[in-house]
Amino acid sequence: MKVGFFNLKSVVPLGIISTMTSVLLMAIGSATIANPSTEAPSSVTSDQVVAQERIVIDATGTFVAAEAPTTGTARIVEEGGQRYLELDSAFSTTDEAPDLHVLLEVAEVPPSSYSDFGSYINLGSLEQFNGSQRYPIPDAIDVSEFKSVVIWCRMVNVTMGYASLEGDNSANAQ
């Protein structure tokens, strides 16, 4: 086989040409096997996929002020088998209180300060004073027992704001 000024057989041994041809054919074949479908891609968007995986448990509430102005919405969602308490992008509370925590409380209206420390589950320190955030809810927690979400100042034992959870969350509780 002559290519340009060179005789390909004299420049490249036949075994190498054969190997290169096999590799090329395998690459073409595997590309075809990797994508055997000739149909147009599905029109499902990533938002629709997330919506299918994410189930909002019918438990939401709007924050009201207690000791400090607190706004926004709290909701319990399940995503990929894990439950979360979510605070929406409208969430806001004071940045002047130290050691703020997020609680799930058994009472619809929490106390202004706690004397019974067994009536709530502490989901952890508040991540930020405003904006969207989420807190995992341990699997062992029966969310149907809790009637409100509380922003609580642990250092001075004061409820800053709370959201009474509305809806029937017992149907989806684990």
N, C-alpha and C positions, 0 to 999 in steps of 0.2 A: 504494500500500500504506500503510495507516494503522497506526501503532504508538503506542498510548497517545494522547496529545494531538497527536502530530506526524504529518504526512504524510511517510513515509520518502523518497518520491521528491523532495519539495521540500527536504529537509534534506541528503540524501546523493545525489550524482549517480549515475545508473545504472551508469556504468562502474566506479566504485569497488565497488559491490555485486557486480557481476559478477566483478571481480578477487578480492575477498575470498572469494567462493564458490568460485572456481577454486583458490585457495590452500588453502582448507579441504578441498576434495575431494582435492587432491594429497596433503595431509598424511595424510588418512585412508587413501588408497590406498597410500602408501609405508609406513605402519605395517603394513598388511596384507601387503605384499610383503616387508618386512623380517622378518616372522615368519609365513611361509605355513603352517607346520605347526600343526595343531590337536591334535596328539598331546601327551600329558603329557610333561614334561621327563624326560630320561633319569635313571635312578637311580644313575649312576656318580658316585662321590664324588671330590673332589680328591685324596684319598689314593690311590685306585685309579689315577688318571691318573698321578700321580707314580710309583707302583709300576710302571706299564707303561713309563715312560720310563727308569727306573732299573734297571740290571742290575748285580747284585752279582757281581763276578768272584770266583771261588772261591779267594780268598786272604785269610785272616784269621789273626790271631794275638793272643795275650794277653800283655800286658806283664809282664815280671819285672824285679826290681831288679838293677842292676849296682853302681854306686857310690852310688845313692840309691833309696829306695822309689819305684817306678813301677808304676802299676796301670791297668787298662782294657783295651780292645781296639782293634786297628788293623785296617782292612780296605781293600781296593782296590775302588772302585766305578766304574762308567761311567754318566754321565748326559748325555744330549743329545750324544753323541759325544766328550765330554771325560772323561778318567780323573782320579780323585782318590784321594788317600790320606785316609781319614777316621779320626779318633780319636773314640771314643764318649763319651757323657756320664759314664761312670765313669773316664775318663782322669784321672790325677793324677801329678805328679812334684814334685820339690823346687822351692821358690821361692828357695832360697839359692844356686843356681849361676848365674853370669853367662853370657850369650851362648849360650843353648840353641838347638840346631838340630835339625831333623827330617831324618833320612837314610833312604834306601833302600840296603841293604847286600847285597852278593853272598853273604856267609857267613850261615849259619843262626844261628850264635852269633858276634856281632861281637867284635873285639878290645877290651880294656879301654881302650887308647889306640891311636891310629892312627899307623903309620909309612908305610903305603901309602895315600896319599890318592886313589888311583885306583879303590879298591874300592867306592866308594859314590857316590850322587847326593844332593846337598844340595838338599832341597825348600824350604829357607828357615828363617828364625828361627821358633822355637816361638811361636805367637800368645798362648797363655795357659797357665798352669801346671796348670789342670784344666778339665774339661768338653769338650763336643763342639767339634770344629774340623775343617777340611778344607784340603788342600793340592793344587793342581793338579799333575798329572804331565805333563811335556812329551810331545808326540806322538812324538817321536823315541826315547823310552825304551822298551825291550823289558822289560816288567815281569816276564817269566818268568825273567830273569837274576838277580832279586833275591829273597833268601830271608829277609830280616828288615827291620824298621823299627827305627831307633835314635833315641833322644833323647841328643844328644851336646853336651857343653860344649866349644865351640870354643876358648874362651880358655885352658883348662887341658888340652885334649885328653883328655877322659875320657868314657867311655860311662856315662850315668846309668841307663839302662834300655833294654830292647829287647823286641820281640815277634817271635818266629820265625813267618814266614808259612807256614801249612799249606794244603794243597789243591793242585789242579792249576790254577795260574793261566796255564799256557802255552796252554791251549786257547782262552782269550779274549784273549791278548796281541796287540797290534798290531805 
